[in-house]
Amino acid sequence: MNTATMPPETDGRCLSSPSAAASDVEQPIIFFDGVCGLCNRFVDTMLRADKDGIFRFAPLQGETAKALLPPLGEDAGAWSVVYRDSQGTYRESEAVLRAMKRLGGWWGMLAVLRIVPRPVRDGIYRLIARNRYRWFGKRTSCRLPTPEERARFLP
């Protein structure tokens, strides 16, 4: 079994959802911490780069996340970006790198960072995730998409 799609009790990196199969995903979804300044900048960057409308976006605090993802726990430092496509559901550095690879082009070349051992990548990811509110700010409410972006966002 590929370690990228192993259940959490085996790998600890991927999330499985009891309520919906990954194959139910028509378009890849990037789940993000809706109040995180860094996460919102990541979404802004992906929106600008994703000219073909590949991705949908949903806040981790929203209804879509509650329906498709297992409970994420109280520690917001443990989650900030989750990526879900027809292959599975991923978190930490794997989520970001898979989203970049799927985006393609110059962004897709960042997926070469997968050669860095996952414990190293995820360690750096977790360091940033734990400090993201302090370093990049925290909003008082989740991001509201512009009228142009509305079709790309899930509740």
C-alpha positions as CSV (number, residue, x, y, z in Angstrom):
1,M,0.0,0.0,0.0
2,N,1.3,3.5,-0.9
3,T,2.1,5.3,2.4
4,A,0.6,8.5,0.9
5,T,-2.9,7.0,1.2
6,M,-2.6,4.9,4.3
7,P,-5.1,5.4,7.0
8,P,-4.1,7.6,10.0
9,E,-3.6,4.7,12.4
10,T,-0.9,3.3,10.0
11,D,0.8,6.5,8.7
12,G,-0.4,9.5,10.7
13,R,-0.2,11.8,7.7
14,C,-3.4,11.1,5.8
15,L,-6.9,11.5,6.9
16,S,-9.7,9.1,6.1
17,S,-13.3,10.0,6.0
18,P,-16.0,7.6,7.2
19,S,-18.7,9.7,5.6
20,A,-17.6,10.0,2.0
21,A,-15.1,8.2,-0.3
22,A,-12.3,10.1,-1.9
23,S,-13.6,9.0,-5.3
24,D,-16.8,11.1,-4.6
25,V,-14.7,14.2,-5.2
26,E,-15.4,15.7,-8.6
27,Q,-12.8,18.4,-8.3
28,P,-9.9,18.6,-5.9
29,I,-10.7,20.5,-2.7
30,I,-8.3,22.6,-0.7
31,F,-9.5,22.9,2.9
32,F,-7.9,25.8,4.8
33,D,-8.0,27.4,8.1
34,G,-10.4,30.3,7.3
35,V,-9.1,32.6,10.0
36,C,-5.4,32.1,9.3
37,G,-3.6,34.9,7.5
38,L,-1.0,32.5,6.0
39,C,-3.7,30.0,4.9
40,N,-5.7,32.8,3.2
41,R,-2.6,34.0,1.4
42,F,-2.0,30.5,0.2
43,V,-5.6,30.4,-1.1
44,D,-5.2,33.8,-2.8
45,T,-2.0,32.5,-4.5
46,M,-3.8,29.3,-5.7
47,L,-6.7,31.3,-7.0
48,R,-4.4,33.5,-9.1
49,A,-2.4,30.6,-10.4
50,D,-5.3,28.3,-11.1
51,K,-6.5,29.8,-14.3
52,D,-8.3,26.6,-15.3
53,G,-10.5,26.5,-12.2
54,I,-9.1,23.1,-11.1
55,F,-9.6,23.6,-7.4
56,R,-12.5,24.2,-5.0
57,F,-11.8,25.8,-1.6
58,A,-13.5,25.2,1.7
59,P,-12.7,26.5,5.2
60,L,-11.9,23.8,7.8
61,Q,-14.5,25.5,10.0
62,G,-17.3,25.0,7.4
63,E,-20.0,22.6,6.6
64,T,-18.1,20.9,3.7
65,A,-15.2,20.1,6.0
66,K,-17.6,18.7,8.7
67,A,-19.2,16.5,6.1
68,L,-16.1,15.2,4.3
69,L,-13.3,15.2,6.9
70,P,-13.0,13.4,10.2
71,P,-12.9,15.7,13.3
72,L,-9.7,17.7,13.3
73,G,-9.4,18.2,17.0
74,E,-9.0,21.3,19.1
75,D,-5.4,22.1,18.4
76,A,-5.5,24.4,15.4
77,G,-1.7,24.0,15.1
78,A,-2.3,20.4,14.0
79,W,-4.2,21.5,10.9
80,S,-4.1,24.3,8.5
81,V,-4.3,22.9,5.0
82,V,-6.0,19.6,3.9
83,Y,-6.0,18.5,0.3
84,R,-8.6,16.1,-1.0
85,D,-8.8,14.6,-4.5
86,S,-9.9,11.3,-6.1
87,Q,-6.7,9.7,-4.8
88,G,-7.3,10.5,-1.1
89,T,-7.1,13.1,1.6
90,Y,-3.8,14.5,2.6
91,R,-2.5,16.9,5.3
92,E,0.7,18.7,6.3
93,S,3.4,19.0,3.7
94,E,1.9,16.3,1.5
95,A,-1.3,18.4,1.1
96,V,0.6,21.4,-0.1
97,L,2.9,19.5,-2.5
98,R,0.1,17.5,-4.0
99,A,-1.9,20.7,-4.6
100,M,1.1,22.3,-6.3
101,K,1.7,19.2,-8.4
102,R,-1.9,19.1,-9.6
103,L,-1.7,22.8,-10.4
104,G,1.1,22.1,-12.8
105,G,3.4,24.5,-14.6
106,W,6.0,26.2,-12.6
107,W,4.1,25.5,-9.4
108,G,4.1,21.8,-10.2
109,M,7.9,21.8,-10.1
110,L,7.7,22.5,-6.4
111,A,6.6,18.9,-6.0
112,V,10.3,18.0,-6.4
113,L,10.4,18.9,-2.7
114,R,8.9,15.5,-2.1
115,I,12.5,14.2,-2.3
116,V,13.0,15.7,1.2
117,P,12.1,13.1,3.7
118,R,8.6,13.4,5.0
119,P,9.6,13.7,8.7
120,V,11.7,16.7,7.8
121,R,9.1,18.3,5.6
122,D,6.3,17.8,8.1
123,G,8.5,19.0,11.0
124,I,9.0,22.3,9.2
125,Y,5.3,22.4,8.2
126,R,4.3,21.8,11.9
127,L,6.7,24.6,13.1
128,I,5.1,27.0,10.7
129,A,1.5,25.8,11.5
130,R,2.0,26.2,15.3
131,N,3.2,29.7,14.8
132,R,1.1,30.9,11.9
133,Y,-1.2,33.1,13.9
134,R,1.6,34.9,15.6
135,W,3.7,35.3,12.4
136,F,1.0,35.9,9.8
137,G,-2.0,37.1,11.8
138,K,-5.5,35.7,12.6
139,R,-8.7,37.0,11.3
140,T,-11.8,37.4,13.5
141,S,-14.0,35.5,11.0
142,C,-13.5,33.2,8.0
143,R,-12.7,34.5,4.6
144,L,-15.5,35.8,2.5
145,P,-15.0,35.2,-1.2
146,T,-15.5,38.0,-3.7
147,P,-18.4,37.6,-6.1
148,E,-16.0,36.4,-8.8
149,E,-14.6,33.7,-6.5
150,R,-17.9,32.6,-5.0
151,A,-18.4,29.6,-7.4
152,R,-15.0,28.2,-6.4
153,F,-15.8,28.2,-2.6
154,L,-17.8,25.5,-0.8
155,P,-19.6,26.3,2.5
